Amino acid sequence: MKISLRLILAALLVFAVCTACEKKQKTAEENRKITVVTTLFPLYDFALNIGKDKVNVILLLPPGVEAHSFEPKPDDIIKVNRADLFVYTNKFMEPWAGDIIGGIDTRKTLVVDTSRGAFLMKAAKGHEHEHEGEGHGHENEGHHHHEGGMDPHMWLDFANAQIMVDNIAEGLIAKDPANRVYYSSNAVVYKAKLAALDNEYRKGLAICKKKVFLHGGHYAFGYLAHRYGLHYESAYAVSPDAEPTPEKIMALIQQMRANGLHYVYTEELIEPRIADTIARETGATILKLHGAHNISRDDLAKGVTFLTLMEQNLKNLRIGLQCTEK
């Protein structure tokens, strides 16, 4: 049976109309999602886990870019202005956030400071003023990137991470109250995973031959060390842009030998030059500790998560600290 040309054309027209309708419907559904702009990777991952299919989450920090040297560009400010939520870590990690907030319409874009209610430590003594500033466990900080002498790496205390999740969930609920139960339930589930991770760290680091770990990068792991009763030293202050002095490097080499340490740690997105030097001088093996500020483009494509990064950190800490099963 022959099919007329007119019938074929009619069928193609119907198909085209239906396809256009589907595209419009899909676009409308996407437009109904809450748009969330986050500064660092942990916030991005937290927001995805809380909002799931009801949110469109944008990581302001380009994949592979080191967080402490990031400065927002005009396009970044436009993204924030168009968002329903702007989520940042704290004023010590992103002092530039204040300028962005001052220029946006807060009636449209809700600002979420995830440090609200969290435990913040002062930058540890000796790591305060070597350049910009983040911090350690207990004392002061420095230059243009981190003000006020506080350590901004609060997400590496997993109790803080749970508070950050609550703050993001509250922001989503404020913008989309109809889905309050959805966001609240997802937050509870994710916080349980963070609590389980915290318990894994406590158990995994309970019996270790060593309680000291040395890091050839910037001082990012003060919260982690504080939470699990470890002693931590780094080559740099809170900024990876600061160059450690030869005296500082020699002091770390001496500490490695004095403590009988066989491993030195390096970090993501930073050239491991100092760790290489320490390893060469001491015969130590290099291991990675991931601060999770940001991830590479490949890791983002692979779906790497905050939890998987922290689980790998625990494995590497247990190797370096020579931990045994409890």
Order of alpha helices (4+ residues) and beta strands (2+ residues): alpha-beta-alpha-beta-alpha-beta-alpha-beta-alpha-alpha-beta-alpha-beta-alpha-beta-alpha-beta-alpha-alpha
